Amino acid sequence: MARSPRPAPLWIWIVAAACFAVAALLQRDTLSQVLFGIAAVALAVTAVLQWRRRER
């Protein structure tokens, strides 16, 4: 039976979320701000889920 792949390290999700949040703040138009903001939130949620998964 094949092993499941290891999840990415938690710090990668945190850094990616922070980078997207900074990019959202630097955007001039509203659509780009919203899209980068959604990406930042999605990555932050992924980081929290990965962290909770490791706690178990």
C-alpha positions in Angstrom: 0.0 0.0 0.0 1.4 3.4 -0.9 2.3 5.9 1.8 0.4 9.2 1.9 2.6 12.2 1.1 3.9 14.3 3.9 2.1 17.6 4.3 4.0 20.8 3.6 5.8 22.4 6.6 3.6 24.8 8.6 5.8 27.8 8.1 5.3 27.7 4.3 1.6 28.3 4.8 2.2 31.1 7.2 4.7 32.9 5.0 2.5 32.5 2.0 -0.5 33.9 3.8 1.6 36.9 5.0 2.9 37.5 1.5 -0.6 37.5 0.0 -1.8 39.8 2.8 1.0 42.3 2.1 0.2 42.1 -1.7 -3.5 42.8 -0.9 -2.5 45.9 1.0 -0.3 47.1 -1.9 -2.9 46.8 -4.6 -4.6 49.9 -6.0 -7.8 48.5 -7.4 -10.5 46.9 -5.2 -10.8 43.6 -7.2 -7.2 42.8 -6.8 -7.3 43.7 -3.1 -10.3 41.4 -2.6 -8.7 38.5 -4.5 -5.4 38.7 -2.7 -7.2 39.0 0.6 -9.2 35.9 -0.2 -6.0 34.0 -1.0 -4.4 35.2 2.2 -7.4 34.0 4.3 -7.5 30.7 2.4 -3.8 30.1 3.2 -4.3 31.1 6.8 -7.1 28.7 7.2 -5.0 26.0 5.6 -2.2 26.8 8.1 -4.6 26.5 11.0 -6.0 23.2 9.7 -2.5 21.8 9.3 -1.6 22.9 12.8 -4.7 21.3 14.3 -4.0 18.1 12.3 -0.5 17.8 13.7 -1.8 18.4 17.3 -3.8 15.1 17.1 
